[in-house]
Amino acid sequence: MTVDGVIEIERLDAVLHVGRPTATDLSGKIELYRMSADGSRAERVPVELGRISATSVEIVGGELRVGDQVVLSDTAAWGSNHVRFR
């Protein structure tokens, strides 16, 4: 029999967080792509990270706000500050 479990060490209330990005270096300040309201564009924005768990990261500073959608997959090949989607 196999059993999966989660050990909760700390619970943080009222914290802005996103899923854990695929970036290998998640220390301090990074840049993420934030989607435009209509979903046709993504703009690179600076983000300051706090605590990191296996599935999410705390946002302690930068240009993300509640409700923003970000790209968490590998974006290394994109290269520019703005990307258009068709």
Short mmCIF file of the C-alpha atoms (twelve columns), coordinates in Angstrom:
data_MODEL
# 
_entry.id   MODEL 
# 
loop_
_atom_site.group_PDB 
_atom_site.id 
_atom_site.type_symbol 
_atom_site.label_atom_id 
_atom_site.label_alt_id 
_atom_site.label_comp_id 
_atom_site.label_asym_id 
_atom_site.label_seq_id 
_atom_site.Cartn_x 
_atom_site.Cartn_y 
_atom_site.Cartn_z 
_atom_site.pdbx_PDB_model_num 
ATOM 1  C CA . MET A 1  0.000  0.000  0.000   1 
ATOM 2  C CA . THR A 2  1.245  3.470  -0.885  1 
ATOM 3  C CA . VAL A 3  0.291  6.576  1.055   1 
ATOM 4  C CA . ASP A 4  0.817  10.210 0.053   1 
ATOM 5  C CA . GLY A 5  0.774  12.944 2.649   1 
ATOM 6  C CA . VAL A 6  1.452  16.600 3.248   1 
ATOM 7  C CA . ILE A 7  3.183  17.912 6.344   1 
ATOM 8  C CA . GLU A 8  2.115  21.438 7.195   1 
ATOM 9  C CA . ILE A 9  4.916  23.275 8.970   1 
ATOM 10 C CA . GLU A 10 3.481  26.763 8.825   1 
ATOM 11 C CA . ARG A 11 0.271  28.345 7.538   1 
ATOM 12 C CA . LEU A 12 0.410  31.891 6.196   1 
ATOM 13 C CA . ASP A 13 -2.817 33.892 5.962   1 
ATOM 14 C CA . ALA A 14 -3.365 36.899 3.672   1 
ATOM 15 C CA . VAL A 15 -0.266 36.258 1.560   1 
ATOM 16 C CA . LEU A 16 0.061  36.997 -2.163  1 
ATOM 17 C CA . HIS A 17 1.440  33.863 -3.816  1 
ATOM 18 C CA . VAL A 18 1.681  32.095 -7.159  1 
ATOM 19 C CA . GLY A 19 2.451  28.558 -8.212  1 
ATOM 20 C CA . ARG A 20 6.103  27.645 -8.143  1 
ATOM 21 C CA . PRO A 21 7.761  28.745 -11.437 1 
ATOM 22 C CA . THR A 22 10.049 26.389 -13.360 1 
ATOM 23 C CA . ALA A 23 12.977 28.797 -12.934 1 
ATOM 24 C CA . THR A 24 15.940 27.155 -11.253 1 
ATOM 25 C CA . ASP A 25 16.988 30.210 -9.230  1 
ATOM 26 C CA . LEU A 26 14.105 31.310 -7.032  1 
ATOM 27 C CA . SER A 27 16.059 33.523 -4.662  1 
ATOM 28 C CA . GLY A 28 15.274 37.176 -4.131  1 
ATOM 29 C CA . LYS A 29 14.267 39.111 -7.236  1 
ATOM 30 C CA . ILE A 30 13.243 37.446 -10.484 1 
ATOM 31 C CA . GLU A 31 11.132 38.376 -13.510 1 
ATOM 32 C CA . LEU A 32 7.874  36.678 -14.449 1 
ATOM 33 C CA . TYR A 33 5.586  37.149 -17.435 1 
ATOM 34 C CA . ARG A 34 2.216  38.664 -16.464 1 
ATOM 35 C CA . MET A 35 -0.680 38.071 -18.872 1 
ATOM 36 C CA . SER A 36 -2.697 41.016 -20.195 1 
ATOM 37 C CA . ALA A 37 -6.387 41.207 -19.278 1 
ATOM 38 C CA . ASP A 38 -7.461 39.866 -22.690 1 
ATOM 39 C CA . GLY A 39 -4.845 37.081 -22.671 1 
ATOM 40 C CA . SER A 40 -3.245 38.180 -25.942 1 
ATOM 41 C CA . ARG A 41 0.035  39.456 -24.493 1 
ATOM 42 C CA . ALA A 42 2.508  38.731 -21.724 1 
ATOM 43 C CA . GLU A 43 4.759  41.396 -20.216 1 
ATOM 44 C CA . ARG A 44 7.867  40.688 -18.154 1 
ATOM 45 C CA . VAL A 45 7.617  42.252 -14.676 1 
ATOM 46 C CA . PRO A 46 9.993  42.275 -11.691 1 
ATOM 47 C CA . VAL A 47 8.934  40.240 -8.659  1 
ATOM 48 C CA . GLU A 48 10.511 39.833 -5.236  1 
ATOM 49 C CA . LEU A 49 10.040 36.400 -3.716  1 
ATOM 50 C CA . GLY A 50 9.707  35.438 -0.082  1 
ATOM 51 C CA . ARG A 51 9.156  31.964 1.290   1 
ATOM 52 C CA . ILE A 52 9.065  29.022 -1.104  1 
ATOM 53 C CA . SER A 53 7.193  25.739 -0.744  1 
ATOM 54 C CA . ALA A 54 7.093  22.678 -2.975  1 
ATOM 55 C CA . THR A 55 4.153  24.097 -4.946  1 
ATOM 56 C CA . SER A 56 4.065  27.882 -4.484  1 
ATOM 57 C CA . VAL A 57 6.120  31.003 -3.781  1 
ATOM 58 C CA . GLU A 58 5.286  34.058 -1.703  1 
ATOM 59 C CA . ILE A 59 5.317  37.434 -3.505  1 
ATOM 60 C CA . VAL A 60 6.688  40.118 -1.154  1 
ATOM 61 C CA . GLY A 61 7.310  42.887 -3.676  1 
ATOM 62 C CA . GLY A 62 7.283  43.898 -7.303  1 
ATOM 63 C CA . GLU A 63 4.554  44.561 -9.829  1 
ATOM 64 C CA . LEU A 64 2.164  41.632 -9.292  1 
ATOM 65 C CA . ARG A 65 -1.255 42.239 -7.752  1 
ATOM 66 C CA . VAL A 66 -4.104 40.025 -6.611  1 
ATOM 67 C CA . GLY A 67 -5.828 38.536 -9.653  1 
ATOM 68 C CA . ASP A 68 -2.864 38.807 -12.045 1 
ATOM 69 C CA . GLN A 69 -2.202 35.718 -14.151 1 
ATOM 70 C CA . VAL A 70 1.424  34.749 -14.731 1 
ATOM 71 C CA . VAL A 71 3.268  32.266 -16.918 1 
ATOM 72 C CA . LEU A 72 4.993  29.643 -14.759 1 
ATOM 73 C CA . SER A 73 6.484  27.453 -17.499 1 
ATOM 74 C CA . ASP A 74 9.969  27.882 -18.980 1 
ATOM 75 C CA . THR A 75 10.140 31.207 -20.865 1 
ATOM 76 C CA . ALA A 76 13.900 31.339 -21.555 1 
ATOM 77 C CA . ALA A 77 13.402 31.170 -25.325 1 
ATOM 78 C CA . TRP A 78 11.063 34.195 -25.399 1 
ATOM 79 C CA . GLY A 79 13.812 36.751 -24.857 1 
ATOM 80 C CA . SER A 80 11.927 40.067 -25.114 1 
ATOM 81 C CA . ASN A 81 9.980  42.162 -22.619 1 
ATOM 82 C CA . HIS A 82 6.647  41.625 -24.418 1 
ATOM 83 C CA . VAL A 83 5.266  38.525 -26.102 1 
ATOM 84 C CA . ARG A 84 2.134  38.400 -28.276 1 
ATOM 85 C CA . PHE A 85 -0.141 35.364 -28.452 1 
ATOM 86 C CA . ARG A 86 -2.355 34.624 -31.422 1 
# 
